[in-house]
């Protein structure tokens, strides 16, 4: 807290903060000047809100006006999410209202050579190999698409899933087959987690490099760096169990729970923000 007549303390730089923290089934409030989580039994846990990139409020969490105001003053993002971050419903003030990250991201995206460097770096991270030389962004997008389709085929074989192709209709969810519905549910989980991290880091979800022209283009770019090693295997595993009649809940719900557990087990959230910085650094302008 700041003293009367003095300006509020300067927020801690994002790179020096801890990652995002999940809060569920607790009341967030400010007591005696401290940001606290109060459980149903009255147990009080102090949270160093100014040292966090953001707080993810899961079902059962409530927050007071004073707590929201304190988080805003310290530049800490608050997001309202599903269990484990598998859905992002709403977000507070992203990035502590700083423009430097947005301007850096936009400058790189608007420079064709810098944008291509970023896309090539993302390719290297995603497939653990150098991107082919003298290829345009459209050509690299086509190569990536072929690799992803092949990965789907191999995972379907490994889990005994009948697979034809990626096909879904957002307006008619039930029209899709079980594997496609599982993939859509898994991808939505990863996108929710990634969007929270992008917002917390102060970047614009819409300013993408490989993906463009959509509200979440940059979210898709970053999420794809982990897609094949995290949520896609879970989707095919669950689809395989569903086809064998070994699920006691809907495939979509089973996928969401599996993704939630995978996010927590791998600590994925703590890796996303540093990777964003690494990706954009590849397009560093003179």
C-alpha positions as CSV (number, residue, x, y, z in Angstrom):
1,X,0.0,0.0,0.0
2,X,1.1,3.5,-0.7
3,X,1.4,6.2,2.0
4,X,-0.9,9.3,1.9
5,X,0.4,11.9,-0.4
6,X,2.9,9.5,-2.1
7,X,2.5,7.8,-5.5
8,X,1.8,4.0,-5.4
9,X,4.8,1.7,-5.6
10,X,6.0,0.8,-9.1
11,X,4.7,-2.7,-10.1
12,X,7.3,-5.5,-10.2
13,X,8.3,-6.2,-13.8
14,X,6.6,-9.2,-15.2
15,X,9.8,-11.1,-15.8
16,X,10.6,-11.0,-12.1
17,X,7.2,-12.3,-11.0
18,X,6.0,-15.8,-10.2
19,X,3.6,-17.4,-12.7
20,X,-0.2,-17.6,-12.4
21,X,-1.9,-19.0,-9.3
22,X,-5.2,-20.9,-9.2
23,X,-7.7,-20.1,-6.5
24,X,-10.8,-22.2,-5.9
25,X,-13.5,-22.3,-3.3
26,X,-12.2,-19.3,-1.4
27,X,-13.1,-15.6,-0.8
28,X,-10.4,-13.2,-2.0
29,X,-10.4,-9.9,0.0
30,X,-8.1,-7.3,1.5
31,X,-7.6,-7.4,5.2
32,X,-5.3,-5.2,7.2
33,X,-3.8,-4.0,3.9
34,X,-3.0,-7.6,2.7
35,X,-4.4,-9.6,-0.2
36,X,-5.8,-12.8,1.4
37,X,-7.8,-15.9,0.5
38,X,-10.3,-16.9,3.2
39,X,-11.5,-20.5,3.2
40,X,-14.9,-21.7,4.3
41,X,-13.5,-22.6,7.7
42,X,-12.1,-19.1,8.2
43,X,-8.5,-20.1,7.5
44,X,-6.7,-17.0,6.0
45,X,-3.8,-17.3,3.5
46,X,-1.9,-14.2,2.5
47,X,-1.2,-13.9,-1.2
48,X,1.7,-11.7,-2.4
49,X,-0.5,-10.4,-5.3
50,X,2.1,-7.9,-6.5
51,X,4.6,-10.7,-7.1
52,X,2.3,-12.7,-9.4
53,X,1.6,-12.4,-13.1
54,X,-2.0,-13.2,-12.5
55,X,-4.7,-15.0,-10.5
56,X,-7.0,-17.6,-12.1
57,X,-10.3,-17.8,-10.2
58,X,-11.8,-21.3,-10.6
59,X,-15.4,-22.3,-9.7
60,X,-16.2,-21.5,-6.1
61,X,-13.9,-18.5,-5.8
62,X,-15.3,-15.0,-5.0
63,X,-13.5,-11.7,-4.9
64,X,-14.3,-8.4,-3.3
65,X,-14.1,-5.0,-4.9
66,X,-11.1,-4.1,-2.7
67,X,-9.2,-7.1,-3.9
68,X,-9.9,-6.3,-7.5
69,X,-8.7,-2.7,-7.0
70,X,-5.5,-3.8,-5.3
71,X,-4.7,-6.3,-8.1
72,X,-5.2,-3.6,-10.6
73,X,-2.9,-1.2,-8.8
74,X,-0.2,-3.8,-8.7
75,X,-0.6,-4.8,-12.4
76,X,-1.7,-8.3,-11.6
77,X,-4.2,-9.8,-14.1
78,X,-7.4,-11.5,-12.7
79,X,-9.1,-14.1,-14.9
80,X,-12.3,-16.1,-14.3
81,X,-11.7,-19.7,-15.6
82,X,-13.0,-23.2,-15.5
83,X,-11.3,-25.9,-13.4
84,X,-7.6,-26.0,-14.0
85,X,-7.9,-23.1,-16.5
86,X,-9.7,-25.3,-19.1
87,X,-12.0,-22.4,-20.0
88,X,-11.4,-18.6,-19.8
89,X,-14.6,-16.8,-19.2
90,X,-13.5,-13.3,-18.6
91,X,-10.3,-11.3,-17.8
92,X,-9.5,-8.1,-15.9
93,X,-7.0,-5.5,-16.9
94,X,-4.4,-7.3,-19.0
95,X,-0.7,-6.6,-18.6
96,X,-1.0,-4.0,-16.0
97,X,-2.2,-1.5,-18.6
98,X,1.3,-1.3,-20.2
99,X,1.7,-0.6,-23.9
100,X,5.3,-1.7,-24.4
101,X,4.6,-5.3,-24.9
102,X,1.7,-4.6,-27.3
103,X,3.9,-2.1,-29.3
104,X,6.7,-4.6,-29.5
105,X,4.4,-7.4,-30.7
106,X,2.7,-5.2,-33.3
107,X,6.0,-3.9,-34.7
108,X,7.3,-7.4,-35.2
109,X,4.1,-8.6,-36.8
110,X,4.0,-5.6,-39.2
111,X,7.6,-6.2,-40.4
112,X,7.5,-9.1,-43.0
113,X,11.1,-10.2,-42.4
114,X,10.7,-10.1,-38.6
115,X,7.4,-12.0,-38.8
116,X,9.0,-14.7,-40.9
117,X,11.7,-15.1,-38.3
118,X,9.2,-15.6,-35.6
119,X,7.3,-18.2,-37.6
120,X,10.5,-20.1,-38.4
121,X,11.4,-20.1,-34.7
122,X,7.9,-21.4,-33.8
123,X,8.4,-24.2,-36.3
124,X,11.7,-25.1,-34.7
125,X,10.2,-25.2,-31.2
126,X,7.2,-27.2,-32.3
127,X,9.0,-29.9,-34.3
128,X,12.5,-29.8,-32.9
129,X,14.0,-29.3,-36.3
130,X,15.0,-26.3,-38.4
131,X,12.4,-24.9,-40.7
132,X,13.1,-25.5,-44.4
133,X,15.0,-22.7,-46.1
134,X,13.5,-20.2,-48.5
135,X,9.9,-20.9,-47.6
136,X,7.2,-18.3,-47.2
137,X,4.9,-18.2,-44.2
138,X,2.1,-19.8,-46.3
139,X,4.4,-22.6,-47.4
140,X,5.5,-23.2,-43.8
141,X,1.8,-23.3,-42.7
142,X,1.2,-26.0,-45.3
143,X,4.1,-28.1,-44.1
144,X,3.0,-27.8,-40.5
145,X,-0.5,-28.8,-41.5
146,X,0.8,-32.0,-43.1
147,X,2.9,-32.8,-40.0
148,X,-0.1,-32.3,-37.7
149,X,-2.3,-34.5,-39.9
150,X,0.3,-37.3,-39.8
151,X,0.6,-36.9,-36.0
152,X,-3.2,-37.4,-35.7
153,X,-3.0,-40.5,-37.7
154,X,-0.2,-42.0,-35.6
155,X,-2.0,-41.2,-32.3
156,X,-5.2,-42.7,-33.6
157,X,-3.4,-45.9,-34.5
158,X,-1.7,-46.0,-31.1
159,X,-5.0,-45.7,-29.2
160,X,-7.1,-47.8,-31.5
161,X,-9.2,-45.0,-32.7
162,X,-11.1,-45.0,-36.0
163,X,-9.9,-41.8,-37.6
164,X,-10.7,-40.3,-41.0
165,X,-9.9,-36.6,-40.8
166,X,-10.2,-33.4,-38.7
167,X,-13.8,-32.3,-39.2
168,X,-16.1,-30.3,-36.9
169,X,-19.0,-27.8,-37.1
170,X,-19.1,-25.3,-34.3
171,X,-22.8,-24.7,-35.0
172,X,-23.6,-28.5,-34.7
173,X,-21.4,-30.0,-32.1
174,X,-23.2,-33.4,-32.0
175,X,-22.6,-33.9,-35.7
176,X,-18.9,-34.6,-35.1
177,X,-17.6,-38.1,-34.3
178,X,-16.2,-38.9,-30.9
179,X,-12.5,-38.3,-31.8
180,X,-13.2,-34.9,-33.4
181,X,-15.3,-33.8,-30.4
182,X,-12.5,-34.9,-28.1
183,X,-10.0,-33.0,-30.1
184,X,-12.1,-29.9,-30.1
185,X,-12.6,-30.1,-26.3
186,X,-8.9,-30.6,-25.7
187,X,-7.9,-27.7,-28.0
188,X,-10.4,-25.4,-26.2
189,X,-8.8,-26.3,-22.9
190,X,-5.3,-25.4,-24.2
191,X,-6.6,-22.2,-25.8
192,X,-8.2,-21.1,-22.5
193,X,-5.0,-21.6,-20.5
194,X,-2.9,-19.9,-23.2
195,X,-5.1,-16.9,-23.6
196,X,-4.9,-16.3,-19.8
197,X,-1.1,-16.3,-20.1
198,X,-1.0,-14.1,-23.1
199,X,-3.2,-11.5,-21.4
200,X,-1.3,-11.7,-18.2
201,X,2.0,-11.0,-20.1
202,X,0.4,-7.9,-21.6
203,X,0.2,-9.1,-25.2
204,X,-2.7,-8.9,-27.7
205,X,-4.4,-12.2,-28.4
206,X,-5.4,-11.0,-31.9
207,X,-1.9,-10.1,-33.2
208,X,-0.7,-13.4,-34.6
209,X,2.2,-14.5,-36.8
210,X,1.4,-17.8,-38.4
211,X,-2.3,-17.4,-37.6
212,X,-3.8,-14.1,-38.6
213,X,-7.2,-12.3,-38.9
214,X,-8.9,-13.9,-35.9
215,X,-9.5,-12.6,-32.3
216,X,-7.2,-15.3,-30.9
217,X,-4.6,-15.6,-33.6
218,X,-1.6,-15.2,-31.2
219,X,-3.2,-17.6,-28.7
220,X,-3.3,-20.2,-31.5
221,X,0.3,-19.5,-32.4
222,X,1.5,-20.1,-28.8
223,X,-0.8,-22.9,-27.9
224,X,0.4,-24.9,-31.0
225,X,3.8,-25.0,-29.5
226,X,2.5,-27.6,-26.9
227,X,-0.5,-28.9,-28.7
228,X,0.9,-32.2,-30.0
229,X,2.7,-33.1,-26.8
230,X,0.0,-32.2,-24.3
231,X,-3.7,-32.1,-25.1
232,X,-3.8,-34.0,-28.4
233,X,-2.5,-37.3,-26.9
234,X,-5.1,-36.9,-24.1
235,X,-7.8,-36.5,-26.7
236,X,-7.0,-39.6,-28.6
237,X,-6.5,-41.6,-25.4
238,X,-10.0,-40.7,-24.2
239,X,-11.5,-41.3,-27.7
240,X,-10.0,-44.7,-27.6
241,X,-11.5,-45.5,-24.2
242,X,-14.9,-44.1,-25.4
243,X,-14.9,-46.4,-28.4
244,X,-14.2,-49.3,-26.2
245,X,-17.0,-48.3,-23.8
246,X,-14.7,-47.7,-20.9
247,X,-15.8,-44.2,-19.9
248,X,-18.3,-43.5,-17.1
249,X,-18.9,-39.9,-18.3
250,X,-19.1,-38.0,-21.6
251,X,-15.9,-38.0,-23.7
252,X,-15.8,-34.2,-23.6
253,X,-15.9,-34.0,-19.9
254,X,-13.3,-36.8,-19.6
255,X,-11.0,-34.8,-21.9
256,X,-11.4,-31.6,-20.0
257,X,-10.5,-33.3,-16.7
258,X,-7.5,-35.1,-18.3
259,X,-6.3,-31.8,-19.7
260,X,-6.7,-30.1,-16.4
261,X,-4.6,-32.8,-14.7
262,X,-2.0,-32.6,-17.4
263,X,-1.6,-28.8,-17.1
264,X,-1.1,-29.1,-13.4
265,X,1.2,-32.2,-13.6
266,X,3.5,-30.6,-16.2
267,X,3.4,-27.0,-14.9
268,X,2.6,-25.8,-18.4
269,X,1.4,-22.5,-17.2
270,X,4.8,-21.5,-15.8
271,X,6.4,-22.3,-19.2
272,X,4.1,-20.2,-21.5
273,X,5.1,-16.7,-20.7
274,X,8.9,-17.3,-21.0
275,X,8.3,-19.0,-24.3
276,X,6.3,-16.0,-25.6
277,X,9.3,-13.8,-24.9
278,X,11.6,-16.3,-26.6
279,X,9.4,-16.6,-29.7
280,X,9.1,-12.8,-30.1
281,X,12.8,-12.3,-29.5
282,X,13.5,-14.2,-32.8
283,X,11.9,-11.3,-34.6
284,X,13.9,-8.6,-32.7
285,X,14.0,-5.4,-34.8
286,X,17.3,-3.4,-35.1
